[in-house]
Amino acid sequence: MRIETERLYLRHFDIEKDLKAYADIMGEYEVGKWLPKGEGHTVEETERFMKYILAHWEKYNYGIWAVVDKETDCLLGHCGLNYVKDLSEIEVLYAFGKHARGKGYATEAARASLEYAFEQVGLSSIIGLTKQGNTASMNVLQKIGLKYIKDIEVFNMDCKYFKVTKDEYESLNNK
């Protein structure tokens, strides 16, 4: 299963094919500092996360995609839906390597993920979580229609909690 946007493919990860490129992305300090660990991930940690992603798809029938540039077939990062057990809610999340930042890819992929969540999976709401100070991520969430609700502590991090319902999303997108 794959989703296509104007510039991107969102597809399932292939550990054998994607591990090296994904580990390079997840190993970047600029990616890791916004994740619960607070620093880049090792190759082993990245492989464990990829296995988690694949198991999540099996369990919930939605999850996190590898985001690939349609033109170059280059892995740019990840985006998708994740069940947050601590909150009993589903979040939209994303992370992109330095070569892909500032180009609107996160917004494009996150918008496609929301559309999938509401139209294919049938979810009634989606949340977004960002570490305090992650202005770029907050901007993405707001661009795709999520509204800031409150500050929250989750995964041992001080975060900002955003949310959008299916009805709010549809009214924003004239569906």
C-alpha positions as CSV (number, residue, x, y, z in Angstrom):
1,M,0.0,0.0,0.0
2,R,1.3,3.4,-1.0
3,I,0.1,6.9,-1.0
4,E,1.1,9.4,-3.7
5,T,1.2,13.1,-3.3
6,E,2.4,15.8,-5.7
7,R,6.1,15.2,-5.0
8,L,6.2,12.2,-2.7
9,Y,5.5,8.5,-2.2
10,L,4.5,7.3,1.3
11,R,5.2,3.6,1.4
12,H,5.9,0.8,3.9
13,F,9.5,0.6,5.1
14,D,11.7,-2.2,3.8
15,I,14.3,-2.9,6.5
16,E,16.8,-4.4,4.0
17,K,16.4,-1.6,1.5
18,D,15.9,1.4,3.8
19,L,18.0,0.8,7.0
20,K,21.2,2.6,5.9
21,A,19.5,5.7,4.6
22,Y,17.0,5.8,7.5
23,A,19.7,5.3,10.1
24,D,21.6,8.2,8.6
25,I,18.4,10.4,9.0
26,M,17.6,9.1,12.5
27,G,21.2,9.5,13.5
28,E,21.2,13.3,12.8
29,Y,21.3,15.4,16.0
30,E,18.7,17.8,14.5
31,V,16.3,14.8,14.2
32,G,17.1,13.2,17.5
33,K,16.9,16.2,19.6
34,W,13.2,16.5,19.1
35,L,12.5,12.8,19.9
36,P,12.2,11.3,23.4
37,K,15.8,10.1,23.5
38,G,17.0,13.7,22.9
39,E,19.8,12.8,20.5
40,G,20.4,10.9,17.3
41,H,19.7,7.1,17.1
42,T,22.2,4.4,16.4
43,V,21.8,1.9,13.5
44,E,20.6,-0.7,16.1
45,E,18.0,1.7,17.6
46,T,16.8,2.7,14.1
47,E,16.4,-1.0,13.1
48,R,14.4,-1.6,16.4
49,F,12.2,1.4,15.5
50,M,11.6,0.1,12.0
51,K,10.5,-3.2,13.5
52,Y,8.1,-1.4,15.8
53,I,6.7,0.5,12.8
54,L,6.1,-2.7,10.9
55,A,4.5,-4.4,13.9
56,H,2.3,-1.3,14.5
57,W,1.0,-1.7,10.9
58,E,0.2,-5.3,11.6
59,K,-1.7,-4.5,14.8
60,Y,-3.6,-1.4,13.8
61,N,-3.8,-1.4,10.0
62,Y,-2.3,2.1,10.0
63,G,1.1,3.4,10.8
64,I,4.2,5.3,9.8
65,W,5.4,5.4,6.2
66,A,8.8,5.9,4.6
67,V,8.6,9.2,2.7
68,V,10.3,9.0,-0.7
69,D,11.0,11.7,-3.3
70,K,9.1,10.7,-6.4
71,E,11.7,12.2,-8.7
72,T,14.9,10.8,-7.2
73,D,13.6,7.8,-5.2
74,C,15.5,9.1,-2.3
75,L,14.3,8.4,1.3
76,L,13.6,11.7,2.9
77,G,12.2,10.6,6.3
78,H,9.1,9.3,7.9
79,C,5.5,10.4,8.4
80,G,2.3,8.8,9.4
81,L,0.0,7.7,12.2
82,N,1.0,6.3,15.6
83,Y,-1.2,5.0,18.4
84,V,0.0,6.7,21.7
85,K,-0.8,4.2,24.4
86,D,-0.2,6.7,27.2
87,L,-2.9,8.9,25.9
88,S,-5.1,6.4,24.1
89,E,-5.0,8.6,21.0
90,I,-3.5,8.6,17.5
91,E,-0.9,11.1,16.6
92,V,0.4,12.3,13.2
93,L,4.2,12.4,13.3
94,Y,7.1,13.0,11.0
95,A,10.8,13.4,10.9
96,F,12.9,14.4,7.9
97,G,16.7,14.4,7.2
98,K,18.6,17.7,6.8
99,H,18.6,17.3,3.0
100,A,14.7,17.4,3.1
101,R,14.0,20.2,5.6
102,G,12.5,23.5,4.7
103,K,10.9,22.3,1.4
104,G,7.3,21.6,2.6
105,Y,7.7,17.8,2.6
106,A,6.5,17.4,6.2
107,T,3.4,19.5,5.5
108,E,2.6,17.6,2.3
109,A,3.2,14.1,3.9
110,A,1.3,15.0,7.1
111,R,-1.7,16.3,5.1
112,A,-1.8,13.0,3.2
113,S,-1.6,11.1,6.5
114,L,-4.6,13.1,7.9
115,E,-6.6,12.4,4.7
116,Y,-5.8,8.7,5.1
117,A,-6.7,8.7,8.8
118,F,-10.1,10.3,8.2
119,E,-11.1,8.9,4.9
120,Q,-9.6,5.4,4.9
121,V,-9.2,4.4,8.5
122,G,-12.3,6.3,9.7
123,L,-10.7,8.0,12.7
124,S,-12.7,10.8,14.4
125,S,-9.7,12.9,15.6
126,I,-5.9,13.1,15.4
127,I,-3.5,14.7,17.7
128,G,0.0,16.2,17.2
129,L,2.7,16.3,19.8
130,T,5.8,18.5,19.7
131,K,8.6,19.1,22.1
132,Q,8.6,22.6,23.6
133,G,10.6,24.9,21.3
134,N,10.1,22.9,18.1
135,T,8.6,25.8,16.1
136,A,9.0,24.1,12.7
137,S,6.9,21.1,13.9
138,M,4.3,23.4,15.5
139,N,4.0,25.3,12.2
140,V,3.4,22.0,10.2
141,L,0.7,21.0,12.6
142,Q,-1.0,24.3,12.3
143,K,-0.7,24.4,8.5
144,I,-2.5,21.0,8.3
145,G,-5.3,22.2,10.6
146,L,-4.5,21.1,14.1
147,K,-5.1,23.5,16.9
148,Y,-3.0,24.0,20.0
149,I,-4.9,22.7,23.0
150,K,-2.5,22.6,25.9
151,D,0.9,21.9,27.3
152,I,1.4,18.2,28.3
153,E,4.1,15.9,29.6
154,V,4.4,12.7,27.6
155,F,7.3,10.3,27.0
156,N,9.2,12.2,29.8
157,M,9.1,15.4,27.6
158,D,7.4,18.7,28.0
159,C,5.3,18.9,24.8
160,K,2.6,21.0,23.1
161,Y,-0.6,19.1,22.4
162,F,-2.5,19.8,19.2
163,K,-5.7,18.3,17.9
164,V,-8.1,18.2,15.0
165,T,-11.4,16.4,14.6
166,K,-12.6,14.9,11.3
167,D,-15.4,17.5,11.1
168,E,-12.9,20.3,11.7
169,Y,-10.6,18.9,9.1
170,E,-13.4,18.4,6.5
171,S,-14.7,22.0,7.0
172,L,-11.1,23.4,6.6
173,N,-10.8,21.4,3.3
174,N,-14.3,21.9,2.0
175,K,-15.0,18.1,1.9
